[in-house]
Amino acid sequence: MKSKVVGQIHDSAEGVSPPKEMQDVLSISQEIVEKELPKHWPWLNAPLETEVEVADVDTSWFRKKQWSLKDSRWGSK
C-alpha cells in the first residue's frame, strides 16, 4: 500500500492515501481501533469509536468532509 500516516496527536491521526486504497485503509484502521486495541489493552473499559473526515485529492484539509465507513461515501453518518 502507498498510504502513509503523516501526523498523530493524542487520539487523532492524519494520513494520505490514494483514492483506490481509501476504503481498505479506513476499514483496517477501524478494525484496529475498535476491536484489536481493546483485546490488547483489556483495562480499556469504554467503547472506542472511529470518526473519519476526508478531503478530495489536491484540496486543502479545510475542505474535508465526514466519511461514512459503513457506506463508503461522503456525507453525515
PyMOL Python script that loads the backbone (N, CA, C, O; Angstrom):
from pymol import cmd

cmd.read_pdbstr("""\
ATOM      1  N   MET A   1       0.838  -1.185   0.000  1.00  0.00           N
ATOM      2  CA  MET A   1       0.000   0.000   0.000  1.00  0.00           C
ATOM      3  C   MET A   1       0.880   1.245   0.000  1.00  0.00           C
ATOM      4  O   MET A   1       1.992   1.232   0.527  1.00  0.00           O
ATOM      5  N   LYS A   2       0.379   2.299  -0.586  1.00  0.00           N
ATOM      6  CA  LYS A   2       1.120   3.556  -0.643  1.00  0.00           C
ATOM      7  C   LYS A   2       0.630   4.570   0.381  1.00  0.00           C
ATOM      8  O   LYS A   2       1.176   5.670   0.466  1.00  0.00           O
ATOM      9  N   SER A   3      -0.382   4.223   1.155  1.00  0.00           N
ATOM     10  CA  SER A   3      -0.926   5.118   2.177  1.00  0.00           C
ATOM     11  C   SER A   3       0.099   5.323   3.282  1.00  0.00           C
ATOM     12  O   SER A   3       0.889   4.430   3.592  1.00  0.00           O
ATOM     13  N   LYS A   4       0.073   6.540   3.884  1.00  0.00           N
ATOM     14  CA  LYS A   4       1.030   6.873   4.942  1.00  0.00           C
ATOM     15  C   LYS A   4       0.354   7.695   6.019  1.00  0.00           C
ATOM     16  O   LYS A   4      -0.513   8.522   5.738  1.00  0.00           O
ATOM     17  N   VAL A   5       0.764   7.455   7.262  1.00  0.00           N
ATOM     18  CA  VAL A   5       0.381   8.333   8.363  1.00  0.00           C
ATOM     19  C   VAL A   5       1.365   9.492   8.330  1.00  0.00           C
ATOM     20  O   VAL A   5       2.577   9.277   8.311  1.00  0.00           O
ATOM     21  N   VAL A   6       0.854  10.725   8.324  1.00  0.00           N
ATOM     22  CA  VAL A   6       1.744  11.885   8.265  1.00  0.00           C
ATOM     23  C   VAL A   6       1.768  12.663   9.571  1.00  0.00           C
ATOM     24  O   VAL A   6       2.600  13.553   9.745  1.00  0.00           O
ATOM     25  N   GLY A   7       0.867  12.340  10.490  1.00  0.00           N
ATOM     26  CA  GLY A   7       0.860  13.010  11.780  1.00  0.00           C
ATOM     27  C   GLY A   7      -0.067  12.303  12.746  1.00  0.00           C
ATOM     28  O   GLY A   7      -1.053  11.686  12.344  1.00  0.00           O
ATOM     29  N   GLN A   8       0.265  12.402  14.043  1.00  0.00           N
ATOM     30  CA  GLN A   8      -0.562  11.795  15.062  1.00  0.00           C
ATOM     31  C   GLN A   8      -0.404  12.602  16.330  1.00  0.00           C
ATOM     32  O   GLN A   8       0.713  12.856  16.780  1.00  0.00           O
ATOM     33  N   ILE A   9      -1.535  13.009  16.912  1.00  0.00           N
ATOM     34  CA  ILE A   9      -1.534  13.734  18.175  1.00  0.00           C
ATOM     35  C   ILE A   9      -2.629  13.140  19.041  1.00  0.00           C
ATOM     36  O   ILE A   9      -3.800  13.136  18.660  1.00  0.00           O
ATOM     37  N   HIS A  10      -2.250  12.643  20.196  1.00  0.00           N
ATOM     38  CA  HIS A  10      -3.177  12.023  21.150  1.00  0.00           C
ATOM     39  C   HIS A  10      -4.036  10.956  20.458  1.00  0.00           C
ATOM     40  O   HIS A  10      -3.528   9.893  20.101  1.00  0.00           O
ATOM     41  N   ASP A  11      -5.319  11.229  20.269  1.00  0.00           N
ATOM     42  CA  ASP A  11      -6.193  10.211  19.683  1.00  0.00           C
ATOM     43  C   ASP A  11      -6.605  10.553  18.256  1.00  0.00           C
ATOM     44  O   ASP A  11      -7.631  10.079  17.768  1.00  0.00           O
ATOM     45  N   SER A  12      -5.805  11.372  17.595  1.00  0.00           N
ATOM     46  CA  SER A  12      -6.118  11.792  16.224  1.00  0.00           C
ATOM     47  C   SER A  12      -4.925  11.482  15.319  1.00  0.00           C
ATOM     48  O   SER A  12      -3.771  11.671  15.704  1.00  0.00           O
ATOM     49  N   ALA A  13      -5.225  11.006  14.117  1.00  0.00           N
ATOM     50  CA  ALA A  13      -4.163  10.710  13.156  1.00  0.00           C
ATOM     51  C   ALA A  13      -4.527  11.313  11.811  1.00  0.00           C
ATOM     52  O   ALA A  13      -5.697  11.354  11.432  1.00  0.00           O
ATOM     53  N   GLU A  14      -3.523  11.778  11.100  1.00  0.00           N
ATOM     54  CA  GLU A  14      -3.701  12.308   9.749  1.00  0.00           C
ATOM     55  C   GLU A  14      -2.879  11.464   8.806  1.00  0.00           C
ATOM     56  O   GLU A  14      -1.783  11.015   9.142  1.00  0.00           O
ATOM     57  N   GLY A  15      -3.423  11.253   7.617  1.00  0.00           N
ATOM     58  CA  GLY A  15      -2.701  10.447   6.653  1.00  0.00           C
ATOM     59  C   GLY A  15      -3.029  10.850   5.235  1.00  0.00           C
ATOM     60  O   GLY A  15      -3.928  11.655   4.990  1.00  0.00           O
ATOM     61  N   VAL A  16      -2.292  10.281   4.312  1.00  0.00           N
ATOM     62  CA  VAL A  16      -2.549  10.464   2.885  1.00  0.00           C
ATOM     63  C   VAL A  16      -2.700   9.078   2.273  1.00  0.00           C
ATOM     64  O   VAL A  16      -2.019   8.126   2.653  1.00  0.00           O
ATOM     65  N   SER A  17      -3.610   8.998   1.318  1.00  0.00           N
ATOM     66  CA  SER A  17      -3.901   7.698   0.724  1.00  0.00           C
ATOM     67  C   SER A  17      -4.385   7.878  -0.702  1.00  0.00           C
ATOM     68  O   SER A  17      -5.174   8.785  -0.969  1.00  0.00           O
ATOM     69  N   PRO A  18      -3.934   7.037  -1.627  1.00  0.00           N
ATOM     70  CA  PRO A  18      -4.522   7.048  -2.960  1.00  0.00           C
ATOM     71  C   PRO A  18      -6.006   6.684  -2.842  1.00  0.00           C
ATOM     72  O   PRO A  18      -6.367   5.842  -2.020  1.00  0.00           O
ATOM     73  N   PRO A  19      -6.862   7.302  -3.645  1.00  0.00           N
ATOM     74  CA  PRO A  19      -8.298   7.011  -3.546  1.00  0.00           C
ATOM     75  C   PRO A  19      -8.645   5.531  -3.601  1.00  0.00           C
ATOM     76  O   PRO A  19      -9.574   5.092  -2.923  1.00  0.00           O
ATOM     77  N   LYS A  20      -7.915   4.754  -4.396  1.00  0.00           N
ATOM     78  CA  LYS A  20      -8.254   3.327  -4.512  1.00  0.00           C
ATOM     79  C   LYS A  20      -7.940   2.543  -3.238  1.00  0.00           C
ATOM     80  O   LYS A  20      -8.445   1.434  -3.061  1.00  0.00           O
ATOM     81  N   GLU A  21      -7.122   3.096  -2.355  1.00  0.00           N
ATOM     82  CA  GLU A  21      -6.793   2.425  -1.096  1.00  0.00           C
ATOM     83  C   GLU A  21      -7.648   2.912   0.065  1.00  0.00           C
ATOM     84  O   GLU A  21      -7.596   2.336   1.152  1.00  0.00           O
ATOM     85  N   MET A  22      -8.426   3.954  -0.146  1.00  0.00           N
ATOM     86  CA  MET A  22      -9.133   4.617   0.950  1.00  0.00           C
ATOM     87  C   MET A  22      -9.975   3.660   1.788  1.00  0.00           C
ATOM     88  O   MET A  22      -9.831   3.637   3.010  1.00  0.00           O
ATOM     89  N   GLN A  23     -10.830   2.888   1.178  1.00  0.00           N
ATOM     90  CA  GLN A  23     -11.717   2.023   1.958  1.00  0.00           C
ATOM     91  C   GLN A  23     -10.933   0.975   2.733  1.00  0.00           C
ATOM     92  O   GLN A  23     -11.266   0.685   3.882  1.00  0.00           O
ATOM     93  N   ASP A  24      -9.899   0.401   2.128  1.00  0.00           N
ATOM     94  CA  ASP A  24      -9.092  -0.597   2.833  1.00  0.00           C
ATOM     95  C   ASP A  24      -8.404   0.020   4.047  1.00  0.00           C
ATOM     96  O   ASP A  24      -8.415  -0.562   5.131  1.00  0.00           O
ATOM     97  N   VAL A  25      -7.807   1.193   3.866  1.00  0.00           N
ATOM     98  CA  VAL A  25      -7.115   1.862   4.968  1.00  0.00           C
ATOM     99  C   VAL A  25      -8.088   2.179   6.102  1.00  0.00           C
ATOM    100  O   VAL A  25      -7.774   1.954   7.271  1.00  0.00           O
ATOM    101  N   LEU A  26      -9.261   2.697   5.765  1.00  0.00           N
ATOM    102  CA  LEU A  26     -10.232   3.047   6.789  1.00  0.00           C
ATOM    103  C   LEU A  26     -10.791   1.810   7.490  1.00  0.00           C
ATOM    104  O   LEU A  26     -11.011   1.829   8.701  1.00  0.00           O
ATOM    105  N   SER A  27     -11.019   0.751   6.744  1.00  0.00           N
ATOM    106  CA  SER A  27     -11.518  -0.488   7.349  1.00  0.00           C
ATOM    107  C   SER A  27     -10.486  -1.106   8.291  1.00  0.00           C
ATOM    108  O   SER A  27     -10.834  -1.570   9.377  1.00  0.00           O
ATOM    109  N   ILE A  28      -9.239  -1.112   7.882  1.00  0.00           N
ATOM    110  CA  ILE A  28      -8.166  -1.643   8.731  1.00  0.00           C
ATOM    111  C   ILE A  28      -8.026  -0.794   9.987  1.00  0.00           C
ATOM    112  O   ILE A  28      -7.888  -1.326  11.088  1.00  0.00           O
ATOM    113  N   SER A  29      -8.062   0.523   9.823  1.00  0.00           N
ATOM    114  CA  SER A  29      -7.949   1.427  10.974  1.00  0.00           C
ATOM    115  C   SER A  29      -9.085   1.202  11.960  1.00  0.00           C
ATOM    116  O   SER A  29      -8.865   1.143  13.170  1.00  0.00           O
ATOM    117  N   GLN A  30     -10.296   1.079  11.441  1.00  0.00           N
ATOM    118  CA  GLN A  30     -11.447   0.850  12.301  1.00  0.00           C
ATOM    119  C   GLN A  30     -11.312  -0.479  13.048  1.00  0.00           C
ATOM    120  O   GLN A  30     -11.602  -0.547  14.242  1.00  0.00           O
ATOM    121  N   GLU A  31     -10.885  -1.510  12.371  1.00  0.00           N
ATOM    122  CA  GLU A  31     -10.697  -2.824  12.988  1.00  0.00           C
ATOM    123  C   GLU A  31      -9.676  -2.751  14.126  1.00  0.00           C
ATOM    124  O   GLU A  31      -9.903  -3.312  15.198  1.00  0.00           O
ATOM    125  N   ILE A  32      -8.568  -2.070  13.901  1.00  0.00           N
ATOM    126  CA  ILE A  32      -7.529  -1.954  14.920  1.00  0.00           C
ATOM    127  C   ILE A  32      -8.051  -1.185  16.131  1.00  0.00           C
ATOM    128  O   ILE A  32      -7.921  -1.639  17.267  1.00  0.00           O
ATOM    129  N   VAL A  33      -8.639  -0.023  15.880  1.00  0.00           N
ATOM    130  CA  VAL A  33      -9.088   0.836  16.985  1.00  0.00           C
ATOM    131  C   VAL A  33     -10.230   0.204  17.770  1.00  0.00           C
ATOM    132  O   VAL A  33     -10.185   0.167  19.000  1.00  0.00           O
ATOM    133  N   GLU A  34     -11.242  -0.288  17.086  1.00  0.00           N
ATOM    134  CA  GLU A  34     -12.449  -0.729  17.767  1.00  0.00           C
ATOM    135  C   GLU A  34     -12.413  -2.173  18.262  1.00  0.00           C
ATOM    136  O   GLU A  34     -13.156  -2.521  19.180  1.00  0.00           O
ATOM    137  N   LYS A  35     -11.565  -3.022  17.674  1.00  0.00           N
ATOM    138  CA  LYS A  35     -11.565  -4.439  18.072  1.00  0.00           C
ATOM    139  C   LYS A  35     -10.229  -4.919  18.630  1.00  0.00           C
ATOM    140  O   LYS A  35     -10.194  -5.588  19.663  1.00  0.00           O
ATOM    141  N   GLU A  36      -9.132  -4.583  17.956  1.00  0.00           N
ATOM    142  CA  GLU A  36      -7.835  -5.121  18.365  1.00  0.00           C
ATOM    143  C   GLU A  36      -7.255  -4.415  19.593  1.00  0.00           C
ATOM    144  O   GLU A  36      -6.697  -5.078  20.467  1.00  0.00           O
ATOM    145  N   LEU A  37      -7.373  -3.097  19.681  1.00  0.00           N
ATOM    146  CA  LEU A  37      -6.837  -2.386  20.852  1.00  0.00           C
ATOM    147  C   LEU A  37      -7.476  -2.858  22.156  1.00  0.00           C
ATOM    148  O   LEU A  37      -6.757  -3.101  23.125  1.00  0.00           O
ATOM    149  N   PRO A  38      -8.812  -2.997  22.216  1.00  0.00           N
ATOM    150  CA  PRO A  38      -9.395  -3.493  23.471  1.00  0.00           C
ATOM    151  C   PRO A  38      -8.938  -4.907  23.834  1.00  0.00           C
ATOM    152  O   PRO A  38      -8.869  -5.243  25.016  1.00  0.00           O
ATOM    153  N   LYS A  39      -8.629  -5.732  22.849  1.00  0.00           N
ATOM    154  CA  LYS A  39      -8.104  -7.076  23.140  1.00  0.00           C
ATOM    155  C   LYS A  39      -6.709  -6.977  23.757  1.00  0.00           C
ATOM    156  O   LYS A  39      -6.380  -7.705  24.695  1.00  0.00           O
ATOM    157  N   HIS A  40      -5.899  -6.071  23.221  1.00  0.00           N
ATOM    158  CA  HIS A  40      -4.525  -5.906  23.683  1.00  0.00           C
ATOM    159  C   HIS A  40      -4.462  -5.210  25.039  1.00  0.00           C
ATOM    160  O   HIS A  40      -3.620  -5.535  25.876  1.00  0.00           O
ATOM    161  N   TRP A  41      -5.355  -4.256  25.243  1.00  0.00           N
ATOM    162  CA  TRP A  41      -5.405  -3.488  26.489  1.00  0.00           C
ATOM    163  C   TRP A  41      -6.758  -3.702  27.164  1.00  0.00           C
ATOM    164  O   TRP A  41      -7.641  -2.856  27.026  1.00  0.00           O
ATOM    165  N   PRO A  42      -6.949  -4.801  27.885  1.00  0.00           N
ATOM    166  CA  PRO A  42      -8.245  -5.120  28.474  1.00  0.00           C
ATOM    167  C   PRO A  42      -8.706  -4.118  29.532  1.00  0.00           C
ATOM    168  O   PRO A  42      -9.886  -4.097  29.883  1.00  0.00           O
ATOM    169  N   TRP A  43      -7.797  -3.291  30.045  1.00  0.00           N
ATOM    170  CA  TRP A  43      -8.190  -2.287  31.033  1.00  0.00           C
ATOM    171  C   TRP A  43      -8.990  -1.141  30.407  1.00  0.00           C
ATOM    172  O   TRP A  43      -9.564  -0.329  31.132  1.00  0.00           O
ATOM    173  N   LEU A  44      -9.037  -1.062  29.065  1.00  0.00           N
ATOM    174  CA  LEU A  44      -9.896  -0.062  28.419  1.00  0.00           C
ATOM    175  C   LEU A  44     -11.346  -0.490  28.633  1.00  0.00           C
ATOM    176  O   LEU A  44     -11.759  -1.542  28.145  1.00  0.00           O
ATOM    177  N   ASN A  45     -12.108   0.307  29.350  1.00  0.00           N
ATOM    178  CA  ASN A  45     -13.469  -0.107  29.657  1.00  0.00           C
ATOM    179  C   ASN A  45     -14.535   0.758  28.986  1.00  0.00           C
ATOM    180  O   ASN A  45     -15.726   0.573  29.235  1.00  0.00           O
ATOM    181  N   ALA A  46     -14.127   1.684  28.154  1.00  0.00           N
ATOM    182  CA  ALA A  46     -15.074   2.485  27.369  1.00  0.00           C
ATOM    183  C   ALA A  46     -14.970   2.046  25.910  1.00  0.00           C
ATOM    184  O   ALA A  46     -13.872   1.786  25.418  1.00  0.00           O
ATOM    185  N   PRO A  47     -16.096   1.964  25.222  1.00  0.00           N
ATOM    186  CA  PRO A  47     -16.018   1.557  23.813  1.00  0.00           C
ATOM    187  C   PRO A  47     -15.261   2.594  22.983  1.00  0.00           C
ATOM    188  O   PRO A  47     -15.455   3.797  23.157  1.00  0.00           O
ATOM    189  N   LEU A  48     -14.412   2.128  22.095  1.00  0.00           N
ATOM    190  CA  LEU A  48     -13.661   3.020  21.212  1.00  0.00           C
ATOM    191  C   LEU A  48     -14.388   3.120  19.875  1.00  0.00           C
ATOM    192  O   LEU A  48     -14.884   2.123  19.351  1.00  0.00           O
ATOM    193  N   GLU A  49     -14.446   4.319  19.338  1.00  0.00           N
ATOM    194  CA  GLU A  49     -15.101   4.546  18.055  1.00  0.00           C
ATOM    195  C   GLU A  49     -14.171   5.313  17.133  1.00  0.00           C
ATOM    196  O   GLU A  49     -13.290   6.038  17.595  1.00  0.00           O
ATOM    197  N   THR A  50     -14.363   5.155  15.840  1.00  0.00           N
ATOM    198  CA  THR A  50     -13.605   5.922  14.865  1.00  0.00           C
ATOM    199  C   THR A  50     -14.534   6.903  14.164  1.00  0.00           C
ATOM    200  O   THR A  50     -15.683   6.588  13.855  1.00  0.00           O
ATOM    201  N   GLU A  51     -14.013   8.092  13.923  1.00  0.00           N
ATOM    202  CA  GLU A  51     -14.694   9.100  13.120  1.00  0.00           C
ATOM    203  C   GLU A  51     -13.703   9.524  12.046  1.00  0.00           C
ATOM    204  O   GLU A  51     -12.519   9.707  12.329  1.00  0.00           O
ATOM    205  N   VAL A  52     -14.175   9.679  10.824  1.00  0.00           N
ATOM    206  CA  VAL A  52     -13.275   9.952   9.707  1.00  0.00           C
ATOM    207  C   VAL A  52     -13.746  11.155   8.914  1.00  0.00           C
ATOM    208  O   VAL A  52     -14.928  11.294   8.602  1.00  0.00           O
ATOM    209  N   GLU A  53     -12.794  12.022   8.595  1.00  0.00           N
ATOM    210  CA  GLU A  53     -13.034  13.118   7.671  1.00  0.00           C
ATOM    211  C   GLU A  53     -12.019  12.989   6.542  1.00  0.00           C
ATOM    212  O   GLU A  53     -10.860  12.650   6.780  1.00  0.00           O
ATOM    213  N   VAL A  54     -12.453  13.256   5.322  1.00  0.00           N
ATOM    214  CA  VAL A  54     -11.615  13.049   4.144  1.00  0.00           C
ATOM    215  C   VAL A  54     -11.699  14.275   3.243  1.00  0.00           C
ATOM    216  O   VAL A  54     -12.767  14.867   3.088  1.00  0.00           O
ATOM    217  N   ALA A  55     -10.578  14.649   2.654  1.00  0.00           N
ATOM    218  CA  ALA A  55     -10.544  15.731   1.662  1.00  0.00           C
ATOM    219  C   ALA A  55     -10.253  15.125   0.289  1.00  0.00           C
ATOM    220  O   ALA A  55      -9.533  14.132   0.183  1.00  0.00           O
ATOM    221  N   ASP A  56     -10.807  15.718  -0.742  1.00  0.00           N
ATOM    222  CA  ASP A  56     -10.535  15.263  -2.103  1.00  0.00           C
ATOM    223  C   ASP A  56      -9.053  15.410  -2.430  1.00  0.00           C
ATOM    224  O   ASP A  56      -8.333  16.148  -1.758  1.00  0.00           O
ATOM    225  N   VAL A  57      -8.609  14.717  -3.448  1.00  0.00           N
ATOM    226  CA  VAL A  57      -7.224  14.787  -3.913  1.00  0.00           C
ATOM    227  C   VAL A  57      -6.894  16.226  -4.299  1.00  0.00           C
ATOM    228  O   VAL A  57      -7.685  16.905  -4.952  1.00  0.00           O
ATOM    229  N   ASP A  58      -5.715  16.675  -3.885  1.00  0.00           N
ATOM    230  CA  ASP A  58      -5.189  18.008  -4.213  1.00  0.00           C
ATOM    231  C   ASP A  58      -6.072  19.154  -3.724  1.00  0.00           C
ATOM    232  O   ASP A  58      -6.132  20.206  -4.361  1.00  0.00           O
ATOM    233  N   THR A  59      -6.756  18.957  -2.594  1.00  0.00           N
ATOM    234  CA  THR A  59      -7.505  20.045  -1.980  1.00  0.00           C
ATOM    235  C   THR A  59      -7.009  20.257  -0.559  1.00  0.00           C
ATOM    236  O   THR A  59      -6.322  19.406   0.007  1.00  0.00           O
ATOM    237  N   SER A  60      -7.361  21.383  -0.001  1.00  0.00           N
ATOM    238  CA  SER A  60      -6.981  21.721   1.362  1.00  0.00           C
ATOM    239  C   SER A  60      -7.731  20.848   2.358  1.00  0.00           C
ATOM    240  O   SER A  60      -8.853  20.416   2.093  1.00  0.00           O
ATOM    241  N   TRP A  61      -7.109  20.590   3.506  1.00  0.00           N
ATOM    242  CA  TRP A  61      -7.799  19.866   4.560  1.00  0.00           C
ATOM    243  C   TRP A  61      -8.964  20.685   5.101  1.00  0.00           C
ATOM    244  O   TRP A  61      -9.845  20.142   5.768  1.00  0.00           O
ATOM    245  N   PHE A  62      -8.979  21.983   4.822  1.00  0.00           N
ATOM    246  CA  PHE A  62     -10.109  22.838   5.193  1.00  0.00           C
ATOM    247  C   PHE A  62     -11.392  22.338   4.536  1.00  0.00           C
ATOM    248  O   PHE A  62     -12.483  22.556   5.063  1.00  0.00           O
ATOM    249  N   ARG A  63     -11.273  21.681   3.409  1.00  0.00           N
ATOM    250  CA  ARG A  63     -12.433  21.204   2.643  1.00  0.00           C
ATOM    251  C   ARG A  63     -12.827  19.761   2.983  1.00  0.00           C
ATOM    252  O   ARG A  63     -13.657  19.167   2.295  1.00  0.00           O
ATOM    253  N   LYS A  64     -12.239  19.204   4.035  1.00  0.00           N
ATOM    254  CA  LYS A  64     -12.560  17.815   4.364  1.00  0.00           C
ATOM    255  C   LYS A  64     -14.026  17.678   4.779  1.00  0.00           C
ATOM    256  O   LYS A  64     -14.648  18.619   5.273  1.00  0.00           O
ATOM    257  N   LYS A  65     -14.555  16.468   4.559  1.00  0.00           N
ATOM    258  CA  LYS A  65     -15.958  16.159   4.837  1.00  0.00           C
ATOM    259  C   LYS A  65     -16.030  14.853   5.612  1.00  0.00           C
ATOM    260  O   LYS A  65     -15.115  14.031   5.563  1.00  0.00           O
ATOM    261  N   GLN A  66     -17.127  14.679   6.322  1.00  0.00           N
ATOM    262  CA  GLN A  66     -17.341  13.426   7.059  1.00  0.00           C
ATOM    263  C   GLN A  66     -17.382  12.257   6.085  1.00  0.00           C
ATOM    264  O   GLN A  66     -17.955  12.366   5.000  1.00  0.00           O
ATOM    265  N   TRP A  67     -16.779  11.146   6.470  1.00  0.00           N
ATOM    266  CA  TRP A  67     -16.755   9.932   5.654  1.00  0.00           C
ATOM    267  C   TRP A  67     -17.476   8.844   6.424  1.00  0.00           C
ATOM    268  O   TRP A  67     -17.190   8.613   7.599  1.00  0.00           O
ATOM    269  N   SER A  68     -18.398   8.185   5.776  1.00  0.00           N
ATOM    270  CA  SER A  68     -19.115   7.077   6.407  1.00  0.00           C
ATOM    271  C   SER A  68     -18.370   5.780   6.117  1.00  0.00           C
ATOM    272  O   SER A  68     -18.348   5.306   4.981  1.00  0.00           O
ATOM    273  N   LEU A  69     -17.765   5.215   7.147  1.00  0.00           N
ATOM    274  CA  LEU A  69     -17.047   3.954   6.966  1.00  0.00           C
ATOM    275  C   LEU A  69     -17.987   2.845   6.527  1.00  0.00           C
ATOM    276  O   LEU A  69     -17.633   1.997   5.707  1.00  0.00           O
ATOM    277  N   LYS A  70     -19.180   2.864   7.081  1.00  0.00           N
ATOM    278  CA  LYS A  70     -20.153   1.815   6.779  1.00  0.00           C
ATOM    279  C   LYS A  70     -20.597   1.866   5.323  1.00  0.00           C
ATOM    280  O   LYS A  70     -20.694   0.831   4.663  1.00  0.00           O
ATOM    281  N   ASP A  71     -20.867   3.074   4.822  1.00  0.00           N
ATOM    282  CA  ASP A  71     -21.405   3.221   3.477  1.00  0.00           C
ATOM    283  C   ASP A  71     -20.348   3.557   2.434  1.00  0.00           C
ATOM    284  O   ASP A  71     -20.640   3.557   1.238  1.00  0.00           O
ATOM    285  N   SER A  72     -19.119   3.843   2.872  1.00  0.00           N
ATOM    286  CA  SER A  72     -18.019   4.196   1.959  1.00  0.00           C
ATOM    287  C   SER A  72     -18.373   5.373   1.057  1.00  0.00           C
ATOM    288  O   SER A  72     -18.142   5.341  -0.151  1.00  0.00           O
ATOM    289  N   ARG A  73     -18.937   6.408   1.667  1.00  0.00           N
ATOM    290  CA  ARG A  73     -19.326   7.549   0.840  1.00  0.00           C
ATOM    291  C   ARG A  73     -19.235   8.829   1.657  1.00  0.00           C
ATOM    292  O   ARG A  73     -19.113   8.798   2.882  1.00  0.00           O
ATOM    293  N   TRP A  74     -19.299   9.954   0.954  1.00  0.00           N
ATOM    294  CA  TRP A  74     -19.306  11.254   1.601  1.00  0.00           C
ATOM    295  C   TRP A  74     -20.647  11.472   2.287  1.00  0.00           C
ATOM    296  O   TRP A  74     -21.656  10.876   1.911  1.00  0.00           O
ATOM    297  N   GLY A  75     -20.644  12.318   3.279  1.00  0.00           N
ATOM    298  CA  GLY A  75     -21.892  12.704   3.924  1.00  0.00           C
ATOM    299  C   GLY A  75     -21.887  12.387   5.392  1.00  0.00           C
ATOM    300  O   GLY A  75     -20.934  11.803   5.909  1.00  0.00           O
ATOM    301  N   SER A  76     -22.942  12.766   6.062  1.00  0.00           N
ATOM    302  CA  SER A  76     -23.037  12.528   7.505  1.00  0.00           C
ATOM    303  C   SER A  76     -23.393  11.075   7.774  1.00  0.00           C
ATOM    304  O   SER A  76     -23.886  10.362   6.899  1.00  0.00           O
ATOM    305  N   LYS A  77     -23.132  10.659   8.997  1.00  0.00           N
ATOM    306  CA  LYS A  77     -23.389   9.282   9.413  1.00  0.00           C
ATOM    307  C   LYS A  77     -24.868   8.981   9.437  1.00  0.00           C
ATOM    308  O   LYS A  77     -25.265   7.863   9.766  1.00  0.00           O
TER     309      LYS A  77
END
""", "prot")
cmd.dss("prot")
cmd.show_as("cartoon", "prot")
cmd.util.cbc("prot")
cmd.orient("prot")
